[in-house]
Amino acid sequence: MRASEVSLPLPEPGPLGPDPLIEALFPNVERKVEWGLGRMEAALEALDNPHRAYRCLHVGGTNGKGSVASTWSSVLQRSGARVGLYTSPHLCSFRERVVVQGRPVAGDLLLDIAARLRPLVGELGLSFFEAATLLAFETFRVEEVEIAAIEVGLGGRLDATNVIQPLVTAITNVAMDHQDFLGDTLAEIAFEKAGIIKEGVPVATAERRPGLLAIFKAQADSVGAPLTVVDPWEDISDLRWGPQSTRFTLTTERWGALDIETPLLGAHQASNAALAIRALELGLPHLNAFDVTDGVRDVDWPGRVQIRRQGDTLYVFDVAHNTAGARALATVLRDLAPPRPMVLLAGILGDKDWARMLPPLTDAVDLAVFTTPVSAPAGRAWDPQAVAAAVRDGTPIHVTPDFRTALEQVQSEGRGGTVLVTGSCYTVGDALHLLGMTPYGDD
C-alpha cells in the first residue's frame, strides 16, 4: 500500500541558502564521504532489503550520468511502468533527488519515512549520502515503483548506490574530478567507475579512449559482463541542435535507425542520449521504438544548458563543475551563438580546478562576474578575488561576493543579451531560486 497519510510537518521554506529539509530529514548526520558498502548493506538488511522490491538500472561516470538516468526515467514512464529516479546533488530542493513518475516525492512523506529510519541511521553511523540513499530506496518501495533509475553519487566501486543488482549498467565517461577521493590519474578514476560493473550484467559505455576502455573491459571480463561501447562517431549520424533540442539518427541493433530528438542541448547530450538508449536495448529489449523516441523527447533535466527567457534577456543555466563540463558548455555556446552582450555569472567550489574551467567560459563572454553561491558548503567556497587576480585573458572581470547583488549585476549588464549562469549546482540552484525558475515550479 502506498503511503497516503503522513504525520510530520514540513519545515517552512527558508531564505536563500541550504534547503532546510536536509537538516530536518537527518539532524546531526555529517555530510562527509564514507567509503565502504558494509554500513549500507547492514541498513538494507535491517529493512528487509527495500532495493530488491523493484528492478533497477545503474549509471556512473564523471559527466552526464544524471542526463542518462533522467532519460531512462522518461522512457520507462512512456512504456507504462511506475518509475523511480534517484539523482544527486539537487539544485534547489532535496526533493529533486527522489522522484516518482517524473515528480519529486512530497517533503512530508520523506520526513515521515526518514523518522522511521533515523534510529537505524544513528545506530550504524551512516553518512548523510548513505542515509539519503537508504531513504530513496525505502521511499521507492513505499511508493510501489516497478523500476528505478539510480545515479552513482561519487566514484562507483564504494558508492552507497553500489548495493543494487541492476538489469543494466552504464558508464558515461571518465574525466578529472574529485581527485581527492578517486585518484590523481584518469586510470585511477576509471578503476573506481568500473567498480559498478557486476557479474553477468550487461554494461554500456560512451568512453572511447583505449587505455580507459581496457580498464572497463578487464573488469567486465573478470565478472562475465558483456561490454558494449557506444561510439557517437559510428552510431550517430545527422547530428544537429538549436535552442530547443538536439536531433540525430541513432543506429541500434533491435530498433534499427531511430530518429532521436532530446531537449538536452549539445553533442555531449547526443552522446548521453545514445548511451541511455543502447543501455535500454541491452537491459530491457522488450521496449518498443515509439516508447524510446517519445520518452527521450519528453525528458526534463533542469540546469543542463537550460535556456529560459525573462523579458528581453536570455538566460542559460548549466551546472558545469569540472573542466570537461566547462568545455562542453563553451562548445554549445559557440554553436548556438546567443544574443550579445553575453555576461557570465560564475561561482565555482574552491576544490575544483577553476584555473582550467574558467578560460573556455571567459573566452566566450563579454563580461564575467565572479561570486559565491549562498547554498555552497562554507568549507568549500572559493576566493573569487584571488581567482580574478590569477585569471588574465582579456575579458573584463568583476568580483561581487554577495550572490544576490552579483545576480542583479549580470541582469543589468546582460539586458537584451544573454546571462550565462554556471560553475556548480549551487550557483545554478541559487540563481533559479532568486529568479523564480525553480525546477518543478511549486510542486
Secondary structure as UniProt FT lines:
FT   HELIX           20..25
FT   TURN            27..28
FT   HELIX           38..46
FT   TURN            47..48
FT   HELIX           50..52
FT   STRAND          55..60
FT   HELIX           65..78
FT   TURN            79..80
FT   STRAND          83..86
FT   HELIX           94..97
FT   STRAND          98..100
FT   TURN            101..102
FT   STRAND          103..104
FT   HELIX           107..124
FT   HELIX           128..142
FT   TURN            143..144
FT   STRAND          147..151
FT   TURN            157..158
FT   TURN            160..163
FT   STRAND          169..171
FT   HELIX           179..182
FT   HELIX           186..194
FT   TURN            195..196
FT   TURN            199..200
FT   STRAND          203..205
FT   HELIX           210..223
FT   STRAND          227..229
FT   HELIX           232..235
FT   STRAND          236..241
FT   STRAND          246..251
FT   STRAND          257..262
FT   HELIX           267..283
FT   TURN            285..286
FT   HELIX           289..297
FT   TURN            302..303
FT   STRAND          306..310
FT   TURN            311..312
FT   STRAND          313..318
FT   HELIX           323..336
FT   STRAND          342..346
FT   TURN            350..351
FT   HELIX           354..362
FT   TURN            363..364
FT   STRAND          367..370
FT   TURN            374..375
FT   HELIX           378..380
FT   HELIX           384..390
FT   STRAND          397..399
FT   HELIX           403..413
FT   TURN            414..416
FT   STRAND          418..422
FT   HELIX           425..434
FT   TURN            435..436
FT   TURN            439..442
//
